[in-house]
Amino acid sequence: MTFDAKLLLLVGLGIVAVYHLISLVRGLPKLGSVKPTPGFILTGVVTDFFDTLGIGSFATTTTIYRATKWVKDALIPGTLNAGHTFATLAQAFIYTQVVEVEPVTLIGMIIAAVVGSWVGAGLVANWPTRYIQLGMGLCLAGAALLTVAQAAGALPGGGEAIGVSGVKLGVALFGNFVLGVLMTIGIGLYGPCLLLVSLLGMNPAAGFPIMMGSCAFLMPFASDRFIRLGKVDPRAVVGNIIGGVPAVLVAAYIVKSLPLTALRWLVAIVVAYTAVTLLLAARRKTDEVAAG
């Protein structure tokens, strides 16, 4: 990736960071008086710390929210996108500058993900609760399977390329568009994007700036739609911001890497359980609607 492309990305990240801040202030007028609980802050610390190391934050955060009942199911997708945005921006600032990716591939996949999230947020924000529960349940089931594959070392190792062209580029763009849509339901983009990059024969390391850059640019726009419709939990959003950003810096600059295989197995089990509870909750909602 050339210096000009890196500079362009930095400028773009700065713009979307300001955009997200404006969205929060405008959409949550009492933001300054919001007092998140220690639990919300700790959730941001833990989930964004491991997110930076490659575990992903959406599935783990959803599991915590559902286990504690801190956030209503209908508000979880919007809260995930709005709350983790600044932490993801911090990750993108770091990784897009230190890992080389061919500019057309990187910027094209980022734009595709942003368009997908814009489409998805407009749909999901208006879904009834049972649809959101069903969507999150199915997506989390997929995330659990992907995490198992990661832990078992069953995913393709990828190649050495730092970019793609032709048909492969078309597949990359369409794939990231779909992943952008799924982000708004509550499934993280990191794991699936890393799998997509590897299947296309790219170096898995190139997946980090692609997936972090994609999320950093798409999340502010998706968040804005959720915020405008009141589909976020303000305390959870602020808690994630306070806890998440410092956790990213610690993980990226101090810890840098950890043996995560055992943790992935644990995450897979917990996420699978959460997926089942969401699907059962969606079924109960459907039965209630039918009975009514």
C-alpha positions as CSV (number, residue, x, y, z in Angstrom):
1,M,0.0,0.0,0.0
2,T,1.5,3.3,-1.1
3,F,2.1,6.3,1.2
4,D,-0.7,8.2,-0.5
5,A,-3.2,5.4,0.1
6,K,-2.2,5.2,3.7
7,L,-2.5,8.9,4.1
8,L,-5.9,8.8,2.4
9,L,-7.1,6.1,4.8
10,L,-5.9,8.1,7.8
11,V,-7.8,11.2,6.6
12,G,-10.9,9.1,6.0
13,L,-10.7,7.5,9.4
14,G,-10.4,10.9,11.0
15,I,-13.5,12.1,9.1
16,V,-15.7,9.1,10.1
17,A,-14.5,9.4,13.7
18,V,-15.8,13.0,13.8
19,Y,-19.0,11.9,12.0
20,H,-19.6,9.2,14.7
21,L,-19.0,11.7,17.5
22,I,-21.5,14.1,15.9
23,S,-24.0,11.3,15.5
24,L,-23.7,10.3,19.2
25,V,-24.0,13.9,20.4
26,R,-26.9,14.7,18.1
27,G,-28.8,11.5,18.6
28,L,-28.2,11.1,22.3
29,P,-28.7,14.7,23.6
30,K,-28.1,13.6,27.3
31,L,-24.9,11.7,26.4
32,G,-22.8,13.8,28.8
33,S,-25.0,12.7,31.8
34,V,-25.0,9.0,30.9
35,K,-23.3,7.0,33.7
36,P,-22.4,3.5,32.6
37,T,-22.2,0.8,35.2
38,P,-18.8,-0.9,35.9
39,G,-20.2,-3.9,34.2
40,F,-20.6,-2.1,30.9
41,I,-17.1,-0.6,31.1
42,L,-15.6,-4.0,31.9
43,T,-17.5,-5.5,29.0
44,G,-15.8,-3.0,26.7
45,V,-12.4,-3.7,28.2
46,V,-12.6,-7.5,27.8
47,T,-14.3,-7.7,24.4
48,D,-12.3,-5.1,22.6
49,F,-9.0,-6.4,24.1
50,F,-9.6,-9.8,22.6
51,D,-11.1,-8.2,19.5
52,T,-7.8,-6.6,18.7
53,L,-6.1,-10.0,19.0
54,G,-8.5,-11.5,16.5
55,I,-11.3,-13.1,18.6
56,G,-14.0,-10.6,17.6
57,S,-16.2,-8.5,19.9
58,F,-19.8,-8.8,18.6
59,A,-20.5,-12.4,19.5
60,T,-18.8,-12.1,22.9
61,T,-20.6,-8.8,23.7
62,T,-23.9,-10.3,22.7
63,T,-23.3,-13.2,25.0
64,I,-22.6,-11.0,27.9
65,Y,-25.7,-8.8,27.3
66,R,-28.0,-11.7,27.0
67,A,-26.6,-13.6,30.0
68,T,-26.9,-10.5,32.2
69,K,-30.1,-9.0,30.6
70,W,-28.4,-5.6,30.7
71,V,-29.5,-4.8,27.1
72,K,-32.8,-5.6,25.5
73,D,-32.5,-8.0,22.5
74,A,-34.0,-5.4,20.1
75,L,-31.3,-2.9,21.0
76,I,-28.3,-5.2,20.8
77,P,-27.4,-4.8,17.1
78,G,-27.5,-1.0,17.2
79,T,-25.6,-1.0,20.6
80,L,-22.9,-3.2,19.2
81,N,-22.3,-1.0,16.2
82,A,-22.4,2.3,18.1
83,G,-20.5,1.1,21.2
84,H,-17.6,-0.6,19.5
85,T,-17.0,2.0,16.8
86,F,-14.3,4.1,18.5
87,A,-12.4,1.0,19.5
88,T,-12.5,-0.3,15.9
89,L,-11.4,3.0,14.6
90,A,-8.3,2.8,16.9
91,Q,-7.6,-0.7,15.6
92,A,-7.9,0.6,12.0
93,F,-5.6,3.6,12.7
94,I,-2.9,1.1,13.9
95,Y,-3.2,-1.8,11.5
96,T,-3.8,0.0,8.2
97,Q,-0.5,1.7,8.6
98,V,1.7,-1.3,9.5
99,V,0.4,-4.1,7.3
100,E,0.7,-3.9,3.5
101,V,-2.4,-4.4,1.3
102,E,-2.9,-3.6,-2.4
103,P,-4.8,-0.3,-2.4
104,V,-7.6,-1.2,-4.8
105,T,-8.4,-4.4,-2.9
106,L,-8.3,-2.7,0.5
107,I,-10.3,0.4,-0.5
108,G,-12.7,-1.5,-2.7
109,M,-13.6,-4.0,0.1
110,I,-14.0,-1.2,2.6
111,I,-16.5,0.6,0.3
112,A,-18.4,-2.6,-0.4
113,A,-18.8,-3.3,3.4
114,V,-19.9,0.3,4.0
115,V,-22.7,0.0,1.3
116,G,-23.7,-3.3,2.8
117,S,-24.0,-1.9,6.3
118,W,-26.1,1.0,5.1
119,V,-28.5,-1.3,3.4
120,G,-28.6,-3.7,6.3
121,A,-29.1,-1.0,9.0
122,G,-32.1,0.4,7.2
123,L,-33.7,-3.1,7.3
124,V,-32.7,-4.3,10.7
125,A,-33.5,-1.1,12.6
126,N,-37.2,-1.6,11.7
127,W,-37.4,-5.3,12.4
128,P,-39.7,-6.6,15.2
129,T,-37.8,-8.2,18.1
130,R,-38.5,-11.8,17.0
131,Y,-36.8,-11.2,13.7
132,I,-33.8,-9.7,15.4
133,Q,-33.6,-12.6,17.8
134,L,-33.8,-15.1,14.9
135,G,-31.3,-13.2,12.8
136,M,-28.8,-12.9,15.7
137,G,-29.3,-16.5,16.6
138,L,-28.6,-17.8,13.2
139,C,-25.6,-15.5,12.7
140,L,-24.2,-16.5,16.1
141,A,-24.5,-20.2,15.3
142,G,-22.4,-19.5,12.2
143,A,-19.9,-17.5,14.3
144,A,-19.6,-20.4,16.7
145,L,-18.9,-22.9,13.9
146,L,-16.3,-20.5,12.5
147,T,-14.7,-20.1,15.9
148,V,-14.5,-23.9,16.2
149,A,-12.8,-24.1,12.8
150,Q,-10.3,-21.5,13.9
151,A,-9.6,-23.3,17.1
152,A,-9.2,-26.7,15.3
153,G,-6.9,-25.2,12.7
154,A,-9.3,-26.2,9.9
155,L,-9.4,-23.0,8.1
156,P,-7.4,-22.5,4.8
157,G,-4.0,-21.0,5.4
158,G,-4.2,-18.6,2.5
159,G,-1.3,-17.6,0.3
160,E,1.2,-14.8,0.0
161,A,-0.8,-12.2,-2.1
162,I,-1.6,-8.8,-0.7
163,G,-4.3,-8.1,-3.2
164,V,-6.6,-9.6,-5.9
165,S,-7.9,-8.6,-9.3
166,G,-10.4,-9.7,-11.9
167,V,-13.0,-12.3,-10.8
168,K,-11.4,-12.7,-7.4
169,L,-11.7,-9.0,-6.8
170,G,-15.4,-9.2,-7.7
171,V,-15.9,-12.1,-5.3
172,A,-14.1,-10.1,-2.6
173,L,-16.3,-7.1,-3.1
174,F,-19.5,-9.0,-3.1
175,G,-18.4,-11.1,-0.1
176,N,-17.6,-8.0,1.9
177,F,-20.9,-6.4,0.9
178,V,-22.7,-9.3,2.4
179,L,-20.6,-9.2,5.5
180,G,-21.4,-5.5,5.9
181,V,-25.1,-6.4,5.8
182,L,-24.6,-9.1,8.5
183,M,-22.7,-6.7,10.7
184,T,-26.0,-4.8,11.3
185,I,-27.7,-8.0,12.5
186,G,-25.0,-8.5,15.1
187,I,-22.4,-10.9,13.6
188,G,-18.9,-9.6,13.6
189,L,-17.0,-9.1,10.3
190,Y,-13.6,-10.2,11.5
191,G,-13.7,-14.0,11.4
192,P,-15.7,-14.3,8.1
193,C,-13.6,-11.6,6.4
194,L,-10.4,-13.4,7.4
195,L,-11.9,-16.6,6.0
196,L,-12.8,-14.8,2.8
197,V,-9.3,-13.4,2.4
198,S,-7.7,-16.8,2.9
199,L,-10.0,-18.5,0.5
200,L,-9.0,-15.9,-2.2
201,G,-5.4,-16.9,-1.7
202,M,-4.3,-13.7,0.1
203,N,-1.9,-13.5,3.1
204,P,-4.1,-13.8,6.3
205,A,-2.1,-10.9,7.7
206,A,-3.6,-8.7,4.9
207,G,-7.0,-9.5,6.4
208,F,-6.4,-7.4,9.5
209,P,-6.3,-4.0,7.8
210,I,-9.2,-5.1,5.5
211,M,-11.5,-6.3,8.3
212,M,-10.6,-3.5,10.7
213,G,-10.7,-0.8,8.0
214,S,-14.1,-2.2,6.8
215,C,-15.6,-2.1,10.2
216,A,-14.1,1.3,11.1
217,F,-15.8,2.9,8.0
218,L,-19.1,1.0,8.0
219,M,-19.9,1.1,11.7
220,P,-20.3,5.0,12.0
221,F,-22.8,5.0,9.2
222,A,-24.7,1.9,10.4
223,S,-24.7,3.4,14.0
224,D,-26.2,6.7,12.8
225,R,-29.3,4.9,11.4
226,F,-29.7,2.9,14.7
227,I,-29.2,6.1,16.8
228,R,-31.7,8.1,14.8
229,L,-34.4,5.5,15.5
230,G,-33.5,5.1,19.2
231,K,-32.3,1.5,18.8
232,V,-29.3,1.7,21.1
233,D,-28.7,1.5,24.8
234,P,-26.8,4.7,25.8
235,R,-25.2,3.3,29.0
236,A,-23.9,0.3,27.1
237,V,-22.6,2.5,24.3
238,V,-20.7,4.8,26.7
239,G,-19.4,1.9,28.7
240,N,-17.9,0.3,25.6
241,I,-16.3,3.5,24.6
242,I,-14.7,4.1,28.0
243,G,-13.4,0.6,28.4
244,G,-12.8,-0.4,24.8
245,V,-10.4,2.2,23.4
246,P,-7.7,1.8,26.1
247,A,-8.0,-2.0,25.8
248,V,-7.2,-1.7,22.1
249,L,-4.1,0.3,22.8
250,V,-2.9,-2.2,25.4
251,A,-3.6,-5.2,23.2
252,A,-2.0,-3.7,20.1
253,Y,1.1,-2.1,21.6
254,I,1.9,-4.0,24.8
255,V,0.4,-7.5,24.7
256,K,0.5,-7.9,20.8
257,S,-0.3,-11.6,20.8
258,L,-1.5,-14.4,23.1
259,P,-2.1,-18.2,22.7
260,L,-5.8,-18.1,21.9
261,T,-6.8,-21.6,21.0
262,A,-8.2,-22.6,24.4
263,L,-10.1,-19.3,24.6
264,R,-11.5,-19.8,21.1
265,W,-13.0,-23.2,22.2
266,L,-14.5,-21.5,25.2
267,V,-15.9,-18.6,23.1
268,A,-17.4,-21.1,20.6
269,I,-19.2,-23.0,23.4
270,V,-20.6,-19.8,25.0
271,V,-21.6,-18.3,21.7
272,A,-23.3,-21.5,20.6
273,Y,-25.3,-21.5,23.8
274,T,-26.3,-17.8,23.3
275,A,-27.4,-18.7,19.7
276,V,-29.7,-21.4,21.0
277,T,-31.3,-19.1,23.6
278,L,-31.9,-16.5,20.9
279,L,-33.5,-18.9,18.6
280,L,-35.7,-20.3,21.4
281,A,-36.7,-16.7,22.3
282,A,-37.6,-16.0,18.7
283,R,-39.7,-19.1,18.6
284,R,-41.6,-18.1,21.7
285,K,-42.2,-14.6,20.3
286,T,-43.5,-16.2,17.1
287,D,-45.9,-18.5,19.1
288,E,-47.1,-15.5,21.1
289,V,-47.9,-13.5,17.9
290,A,-49.7,-16.5,16.4
291,A,-51.7,-17.0,19.6
292,G,-52.6,-13.4,19.7
